[in-house]
Amino acid sequence: MHANMARPHVTLKLATSLDGRIATASGESRWITSPESRAEVQRLRAAAQAVMVGAGTARADDPELLARTEPPPPRQPLRVVLDTGFSLRPHGRLFSALDRAPLLIIGAPDADPKARAALEAAGAQTAVAPRAPAGIDVEAALDRLGADGIAAVLVEGGGVLAASLIAADAADRLEWFRAPVILGGDGRPSVAALALSRLADAPAWRRVALRELGPDLWESYERAS
């Protein structure tokens, strides 16, 4: 029996421009927010049991997804990548940090078994979850983490994963760091399309905190009941 079958509490972190963009049209994103905001994100990572990103973010940013706090956390979070086709190359910073934190890659059951085997050979753990229109079924992926005893997940992007979580009503809290820059409509959105036709259908949130971090604003929201 698994210790915890409940879905984990999901915090969605957004680090954006004032107009909700996470990168320029060319994909440049380092660094939109300030050092103060980035330090706070490290503390959020340290408090989570798992940190999750989509495969597009993993490829574009080549992140370690380690919590860099001082002092270091007693335990690094599990790093999770949703990668429908197990298409990540088995190298880069995610793999170079395997001695400090485990890496779990969740793909689709019908993905290339050779690609999955290559990731496992490089030291990653793998699992499968059903496909959804925009990639992996996020609810199934979260259920998998809950079954393994993960109670708190920090999701760090990208826009497609954020939209999937919001559309599934699976994001419990937003931690939104906004920098005083505007990137415009050709910038990459922090939340991808939700296909809403009525304002009444828009997911509603309740702001629970508002703080200044250097030049940035840090807003915290919980789902409106």
Sequence and secondary structure as in RCSB ss.txt:
>XXXX:A:sequence
MHANMARPHVTLKLATSLDGRIATASGESRWITSPESRAEVQRLRAAAQAVMVGAGTARADDPELLARTEPPPPR
QPLRVVLDTGFSLRPHGRLFSALDRAPLLIIGAPDADPKARAALEAAGAQTAVAPRAPAGIDVEAALDRLGADGI
AAVLVEGGGVLAASLIAADAADRLEWFRAPVILGGDGRPSVAALALSRLADAPAWRRVALRELGPDLWESYERAS
>XXXX:A:secstr
  S  S  EEEEEEEE TTSEEE TT   TTSS HHHHHHHHHHHHH SEEEEEHHHHHHH        SS  SS
  EEEEE TT  S S SHHHHTTTTS EEEEE TTS HHHHHHHHHTT EEEE  EETTEE HHHHHHHHHHTT 
 EEEE   HHHHHHHHHTT   EEEEEE S    TTSEESS       GGGS  EEEEEEEEETTEEEEEEEE  
